[in-house]
């Protein structure tokens, strides 16, 4: 083997050395898949982001371990593709976010908005739309506003304060179909289903915090 090549056994040795393997084949397979995927993402880091790259590399084993432990051990409405380290669920013919009315969203967040809660945000860019997971890091009940870690401020009825000419962001009330679509990376256009997007490790970790019965911080 050349010095530049890297095998799955080398990856298993890496996780053993960091204490990330628990001896279960499914767990190890998920770790391998996530490790390969994240290294590809990190390899695209530009030269002026060295400190960021070092920080992300240092945190990578722990983050992957957390995600793999959850996917391999916890029961959810979703199934796990251990080979690819992804969630799987039957995709709806159309984006389920479009069934949720703004007033339904407003009422739900008026009651359940809380720091750290994983929430769905629908993104529409030209003819493509999908749902991503984000997390609340600030709530203003007096103004009926909340702030998410990635996509910024929204009103409780879902209106983004930072949408732009190319992409529309909309906070939506969580439902089983909506959260499943976000976890699995489902996408749509005007014709219907598209191939799923790759869900980031950040979103995958957020998916492990979802309480599937009520989608609130309390079970």
C-alpha positions in Angstrom: 0.0 0.0 0.0 1.3 3.4 -0.9 1.9 6.1 1.8 -1.0 8.1 0.3 -3.6 5.4 0.4 -6.0 4.8 3.3 -8.2 1.7 3.9 -11.3 1.0 6.0 -9.1 -1.1 8.4 -7.0 2.0 8.9 -10.1 3.9 9.8 -11.2 1.2 12.3 -7.7 1.5 13.9 -8.2 5.2 14.1 -11.4 4.9 16.0 -10.0 2.2 18.2 -7.1 4.5 19.1 -9.5 7.4 20.0 -11.8 5.1 22.0 -14.6 5.6 19.6 -15.4 1.9 18.8 -17.6 -0.2 20.9 -17.0 -3.4 19.1 -20.3 -3.4 17.2 -20.0 -3.8 13.4 -22.9 -1.3 12.7 -21.3 1.3 14.9 -17.9 0.9 13.2 -19.4 1.0 9.7 -21.2 4.3 10.6 -18.0 5.8 12.0 -16.1 4.9 8.8 -18.8 6.4 6.6 -19.0 9.6 8.6 -15.2 9.9 8.8 -14.8 9.5 5.1 -17.5 12.1 4.4 -16.2 14.7 6.9 -12.6 14.4 5.7 -13.8 15.1 2.1 -15.6 18.3 3.5 -12.5 19.3 5.5 -10.2 18.8 2.5 -12.0 21.6 0.7 -11.0 24.1 3.5 -9.1 27.0 2.0 -5.6 28.0 3.0 -6.6 31.0 5.1 -8.7 28.8 7.4 -5.9 26.7 9.0 -7.0 27.4 12.6 -10.6 26.5 11.8 -9.4 23.3 10.1 -7.3 22.4 13.2 -10.2 23.0 15.5 -12.6 20.9 13.5 -10.1 18.0 13.1 -9.6 18.0 16.9 -13.3 17.7 17.5 -14.0 15.2 14.7 -13.6 11.9 16.6 -15.9 13.0 19.5 -18.6 14.4 17.1 -18.5 11.3 15.0 -18.6 9.0 18.0 -21.7 10.8 19.4 -23.6 10.5 16.1 -22.6 6.9 15.5 -23.6 5.8 19.0 -27.0 7.3 18.6 -27.7 5.9 15.1 -26.6 2.5 16.1 -28.4 2.3 19.4 -31.6 4.3 19.4 -35.0 3.5 17.9 -36.7 6.3 15.9 -39.3 6.3 13.2 -36.4 6.4 10.7 -34.1 3.6 9.6 -30.3 3.8 9.4 -28.2 3.2 6.4 -25.0 2.2 8.2 -23.0 1.9 5.0 -23.5 5.6 4.3 -24.0 6.9 7.8 -27.4 8.4 7.0 -31.1 8.3 8.0 -33.6 6.8 5.6 -37.4 7.4 5.3 -39.9 7.2 2.5 -39.9 10.5 0.6 -43.1 12.4 0.1 -44.1 13.3 -3.4 -44.1 17.0 -2.5 -42.4 19.0 0.2 -44.4 18.5 3.4 -43.5 22.0 4.7 -46.0 23.5 2.2 -48.9 21.9 4.1 -48.2 23.9 7.3 -50.0 27.3 7.6 -48.3 30.3 9.2 -50.8 30.5 12.0 -50.1 26.8 13.0 -46.4 27.7 13.1 -47.0 30.8 15.2 -49.1 29.0 17.8 -46.6 26.1 18.1 -43.6 28.3 18.7 -45.5 30.6 21.1 -45.9 27.5 23.3 -42.7 25.5 22.6 -39.8 27.8 21.5 -36.8 27.2 23.8 -33.1 27.5 23.8 -31.4 24.5 22.2 -34.5 23.1 20.4 -33.9 21.6 17.0 -36.2 23.1 14.5 -36.9 22.7 10.8 -36.3 25.5 8.3 -37.5 25.2 4.7 -35.1 26.6 2.1 -36.3 27.4 -1.4 -33.8 28.4 -4.1 -35.2 29.0 -7.5 -36.9 25.6 -8.4 -35.4 23.5 -5.6 -36.6 23.3 -2.0 -35.6 21.2 1.0 -35.8 21.3 4.8 -32.8 21.7 7.1 -32.4 21.3 10.8 -31.3 24.4 12.8 -31.3 25.1 16.5 -32.8 28.0 18.6 -30.2 30.0 20.5 -32.4 33.0 21.5 -36.1 33.6 22.1 -38.0 36.9 22.5 -41.5 36.0 23.6 -42.6 39.7 23.9 -41.8 40.3 20.2 -42.7 36.8 19.1 -39.3 36.3 17.6 -36.6 33.7 17.8 -33.0 33.4 16.5 -31.5 30.2 15.1 -27.8 29.4 15.1 -27.4 29.3 11.3 -30.3 31.1 9.7 -30.9 34.0 12.1 -34.1 35.7 13.1 -37.6 34.5 12.4 -41.0 35.6 13.6 -43.0 32.9 15.4 -45.1 32.5 12.3 -42.0 31.6 10.3 -41.0 34.7 8.4 -37.3 35.1 8.0 -35.6 38.4 8.7 -32.6 37.4 6.5 -33.9 35.8 3.3 -32.3 37.1 0.1 -33.1 37.4 -3.5 -31.9 33.9 -4.3 -33.0 31.9 -1.3 -36.1 32.0 0.8 -35.9 30.7 4.4 -39.0 29.8 6.4 -39.3 28.4 9.9 -42.0 25.8 10.1 -43.8 23.8 12.7 -42.2 20.4 13.2 -44.2 17.3 12.2 -43.0 13.7 11.7 -43.0 14.1 7.9 -41.1 17.4 8.1 -38.5 16.3 10.6 -38.0 13.0 8.7 -37.5 14.9 5.4 -34.9 17.2 7.1 -33.0 14.2 8.7 -32.9 12.4 5.4 -32.0 15.3 3.1 -35.0 15.1 0.9 -35.3 17.6 -1.9 -38.0 18.6 -4.5 -38.7 20.8 -7.5 -41.8 21.6 -9.5 -41.8 18.1 -11.0 -41.5 16.3 -7.7 -38.7 14.4 -5.9 -35.0 15.0 -6.5 -32.0 13.1 -5.3 -31.4 13.7 -1.6 -28.7 16.1 -0.5 -25.9 15.1 1.9 -26.9 16.0 5.5 -24.1 17.8 7.4 -22.6 16.3 10.5 -24.0 19.3 12.4 -27.5 18.4 11.3 -27.0 14.8 12.0 -26.0 15.6 15.6 -29.1 17.9 15.8 -31.2 15.0 14.7 -30.1 13.0 17.7 -31.8 15.5 20.0 -35.2 15.2 18.4 -38.0 14.0 20.7 -40.2 12.3 18.1 -43.5 12.2 20.1 -43.9 16.0 20.5 -40.7 17.6 19.0 -40.3 19.7 22.2 -37.4 19.7 24.6 -39.5 17.7 27.0 -40.2 14.1 26.0 
